[in-house]
Amino acid sequence: MISEEHNNVKGIYGTMRLKKHIENKLKLTLNHKLIRRYKHILGLETIKRTKKGLSVSRAK
């Protein structure tokens, strides 16, 4: 269930946001520590968004 929802949202949700997503969609109450533990066991990692650096024109 956790891996399915992680794949449905393309891996961009962290633990707390995934918890709220599962609560809203599947009407299940899960502990965030349980979600974090299963993400570690299944090898699921959140895709971290990189910040865009300042371009030369914006830095002036």
C-alpha positions in Angstrom: 0.0 0.0 0.0 2.8 2.5 0.9 4.8 1.6 -2.1 1.8 1.9 -4.4 1.0 5.3 -3.2 4.7 6.3 -3.3 4.7 5.3 -7.0 1.4 7.0 -7.7 2.7 10.4 -6.6 6.0 9.8 -8.5 8.1 9.7 -5.3 7.9 13.4 -4.5 6.0 13.1 -1.2 7.9 12.9 2.0 6.8 11.0 5.0 4.3 13.4 6.5 2.8 14.4 3.2 2.5 10.7 2.2 0.8 10.1 5.5 -1.8 12.8 4.8 -2.3 11.5 1.3 -3.0 8.0 2.5 -5.4 9.3 5.2 -7.3 11.3 2.7 -7.4 8.8 -0.2 -7.7 5.4 1.6 -9.3 6.6 4.9 -6.6 4.8 7.0 -4.8 6.2 10.0 -1.1 5.4 9.9 1.6 6.5 12.2 4.3 8.6 10.4 7.0 6.4 12.1 5.5 3.3 10.5 5.6 4.9 7.1 9.2 6.0 7.6 10.2 2.5 8.7 8.5 0.8 5.7 10.0 3.3 3.3 13.4 2.4 4.6 12.7 -1.4 4.4 11.3 -1.1 0.8 14.2 1.2 -0.2 11.9 4.0 -1.2 13.4 7.5 -1.3 11.9 10.9 -1.8 13.0 12.8 -4.8 14.5 16.0 -3.5 13.9 19.1 -5.5 17.0 21.2 -6.2 16.9 24.9 -5.9 17.6 26.9 -9.0 20.7 29.0 -8.6 20.9 32.7 -9.3 21.5 33.5 -12.9 24.0 36.2 -13.9 21.3 38.6 -14.9 19.4 38.2 -11.6 22.5 38.5 -9.5 23.2 42.0 -10.6 
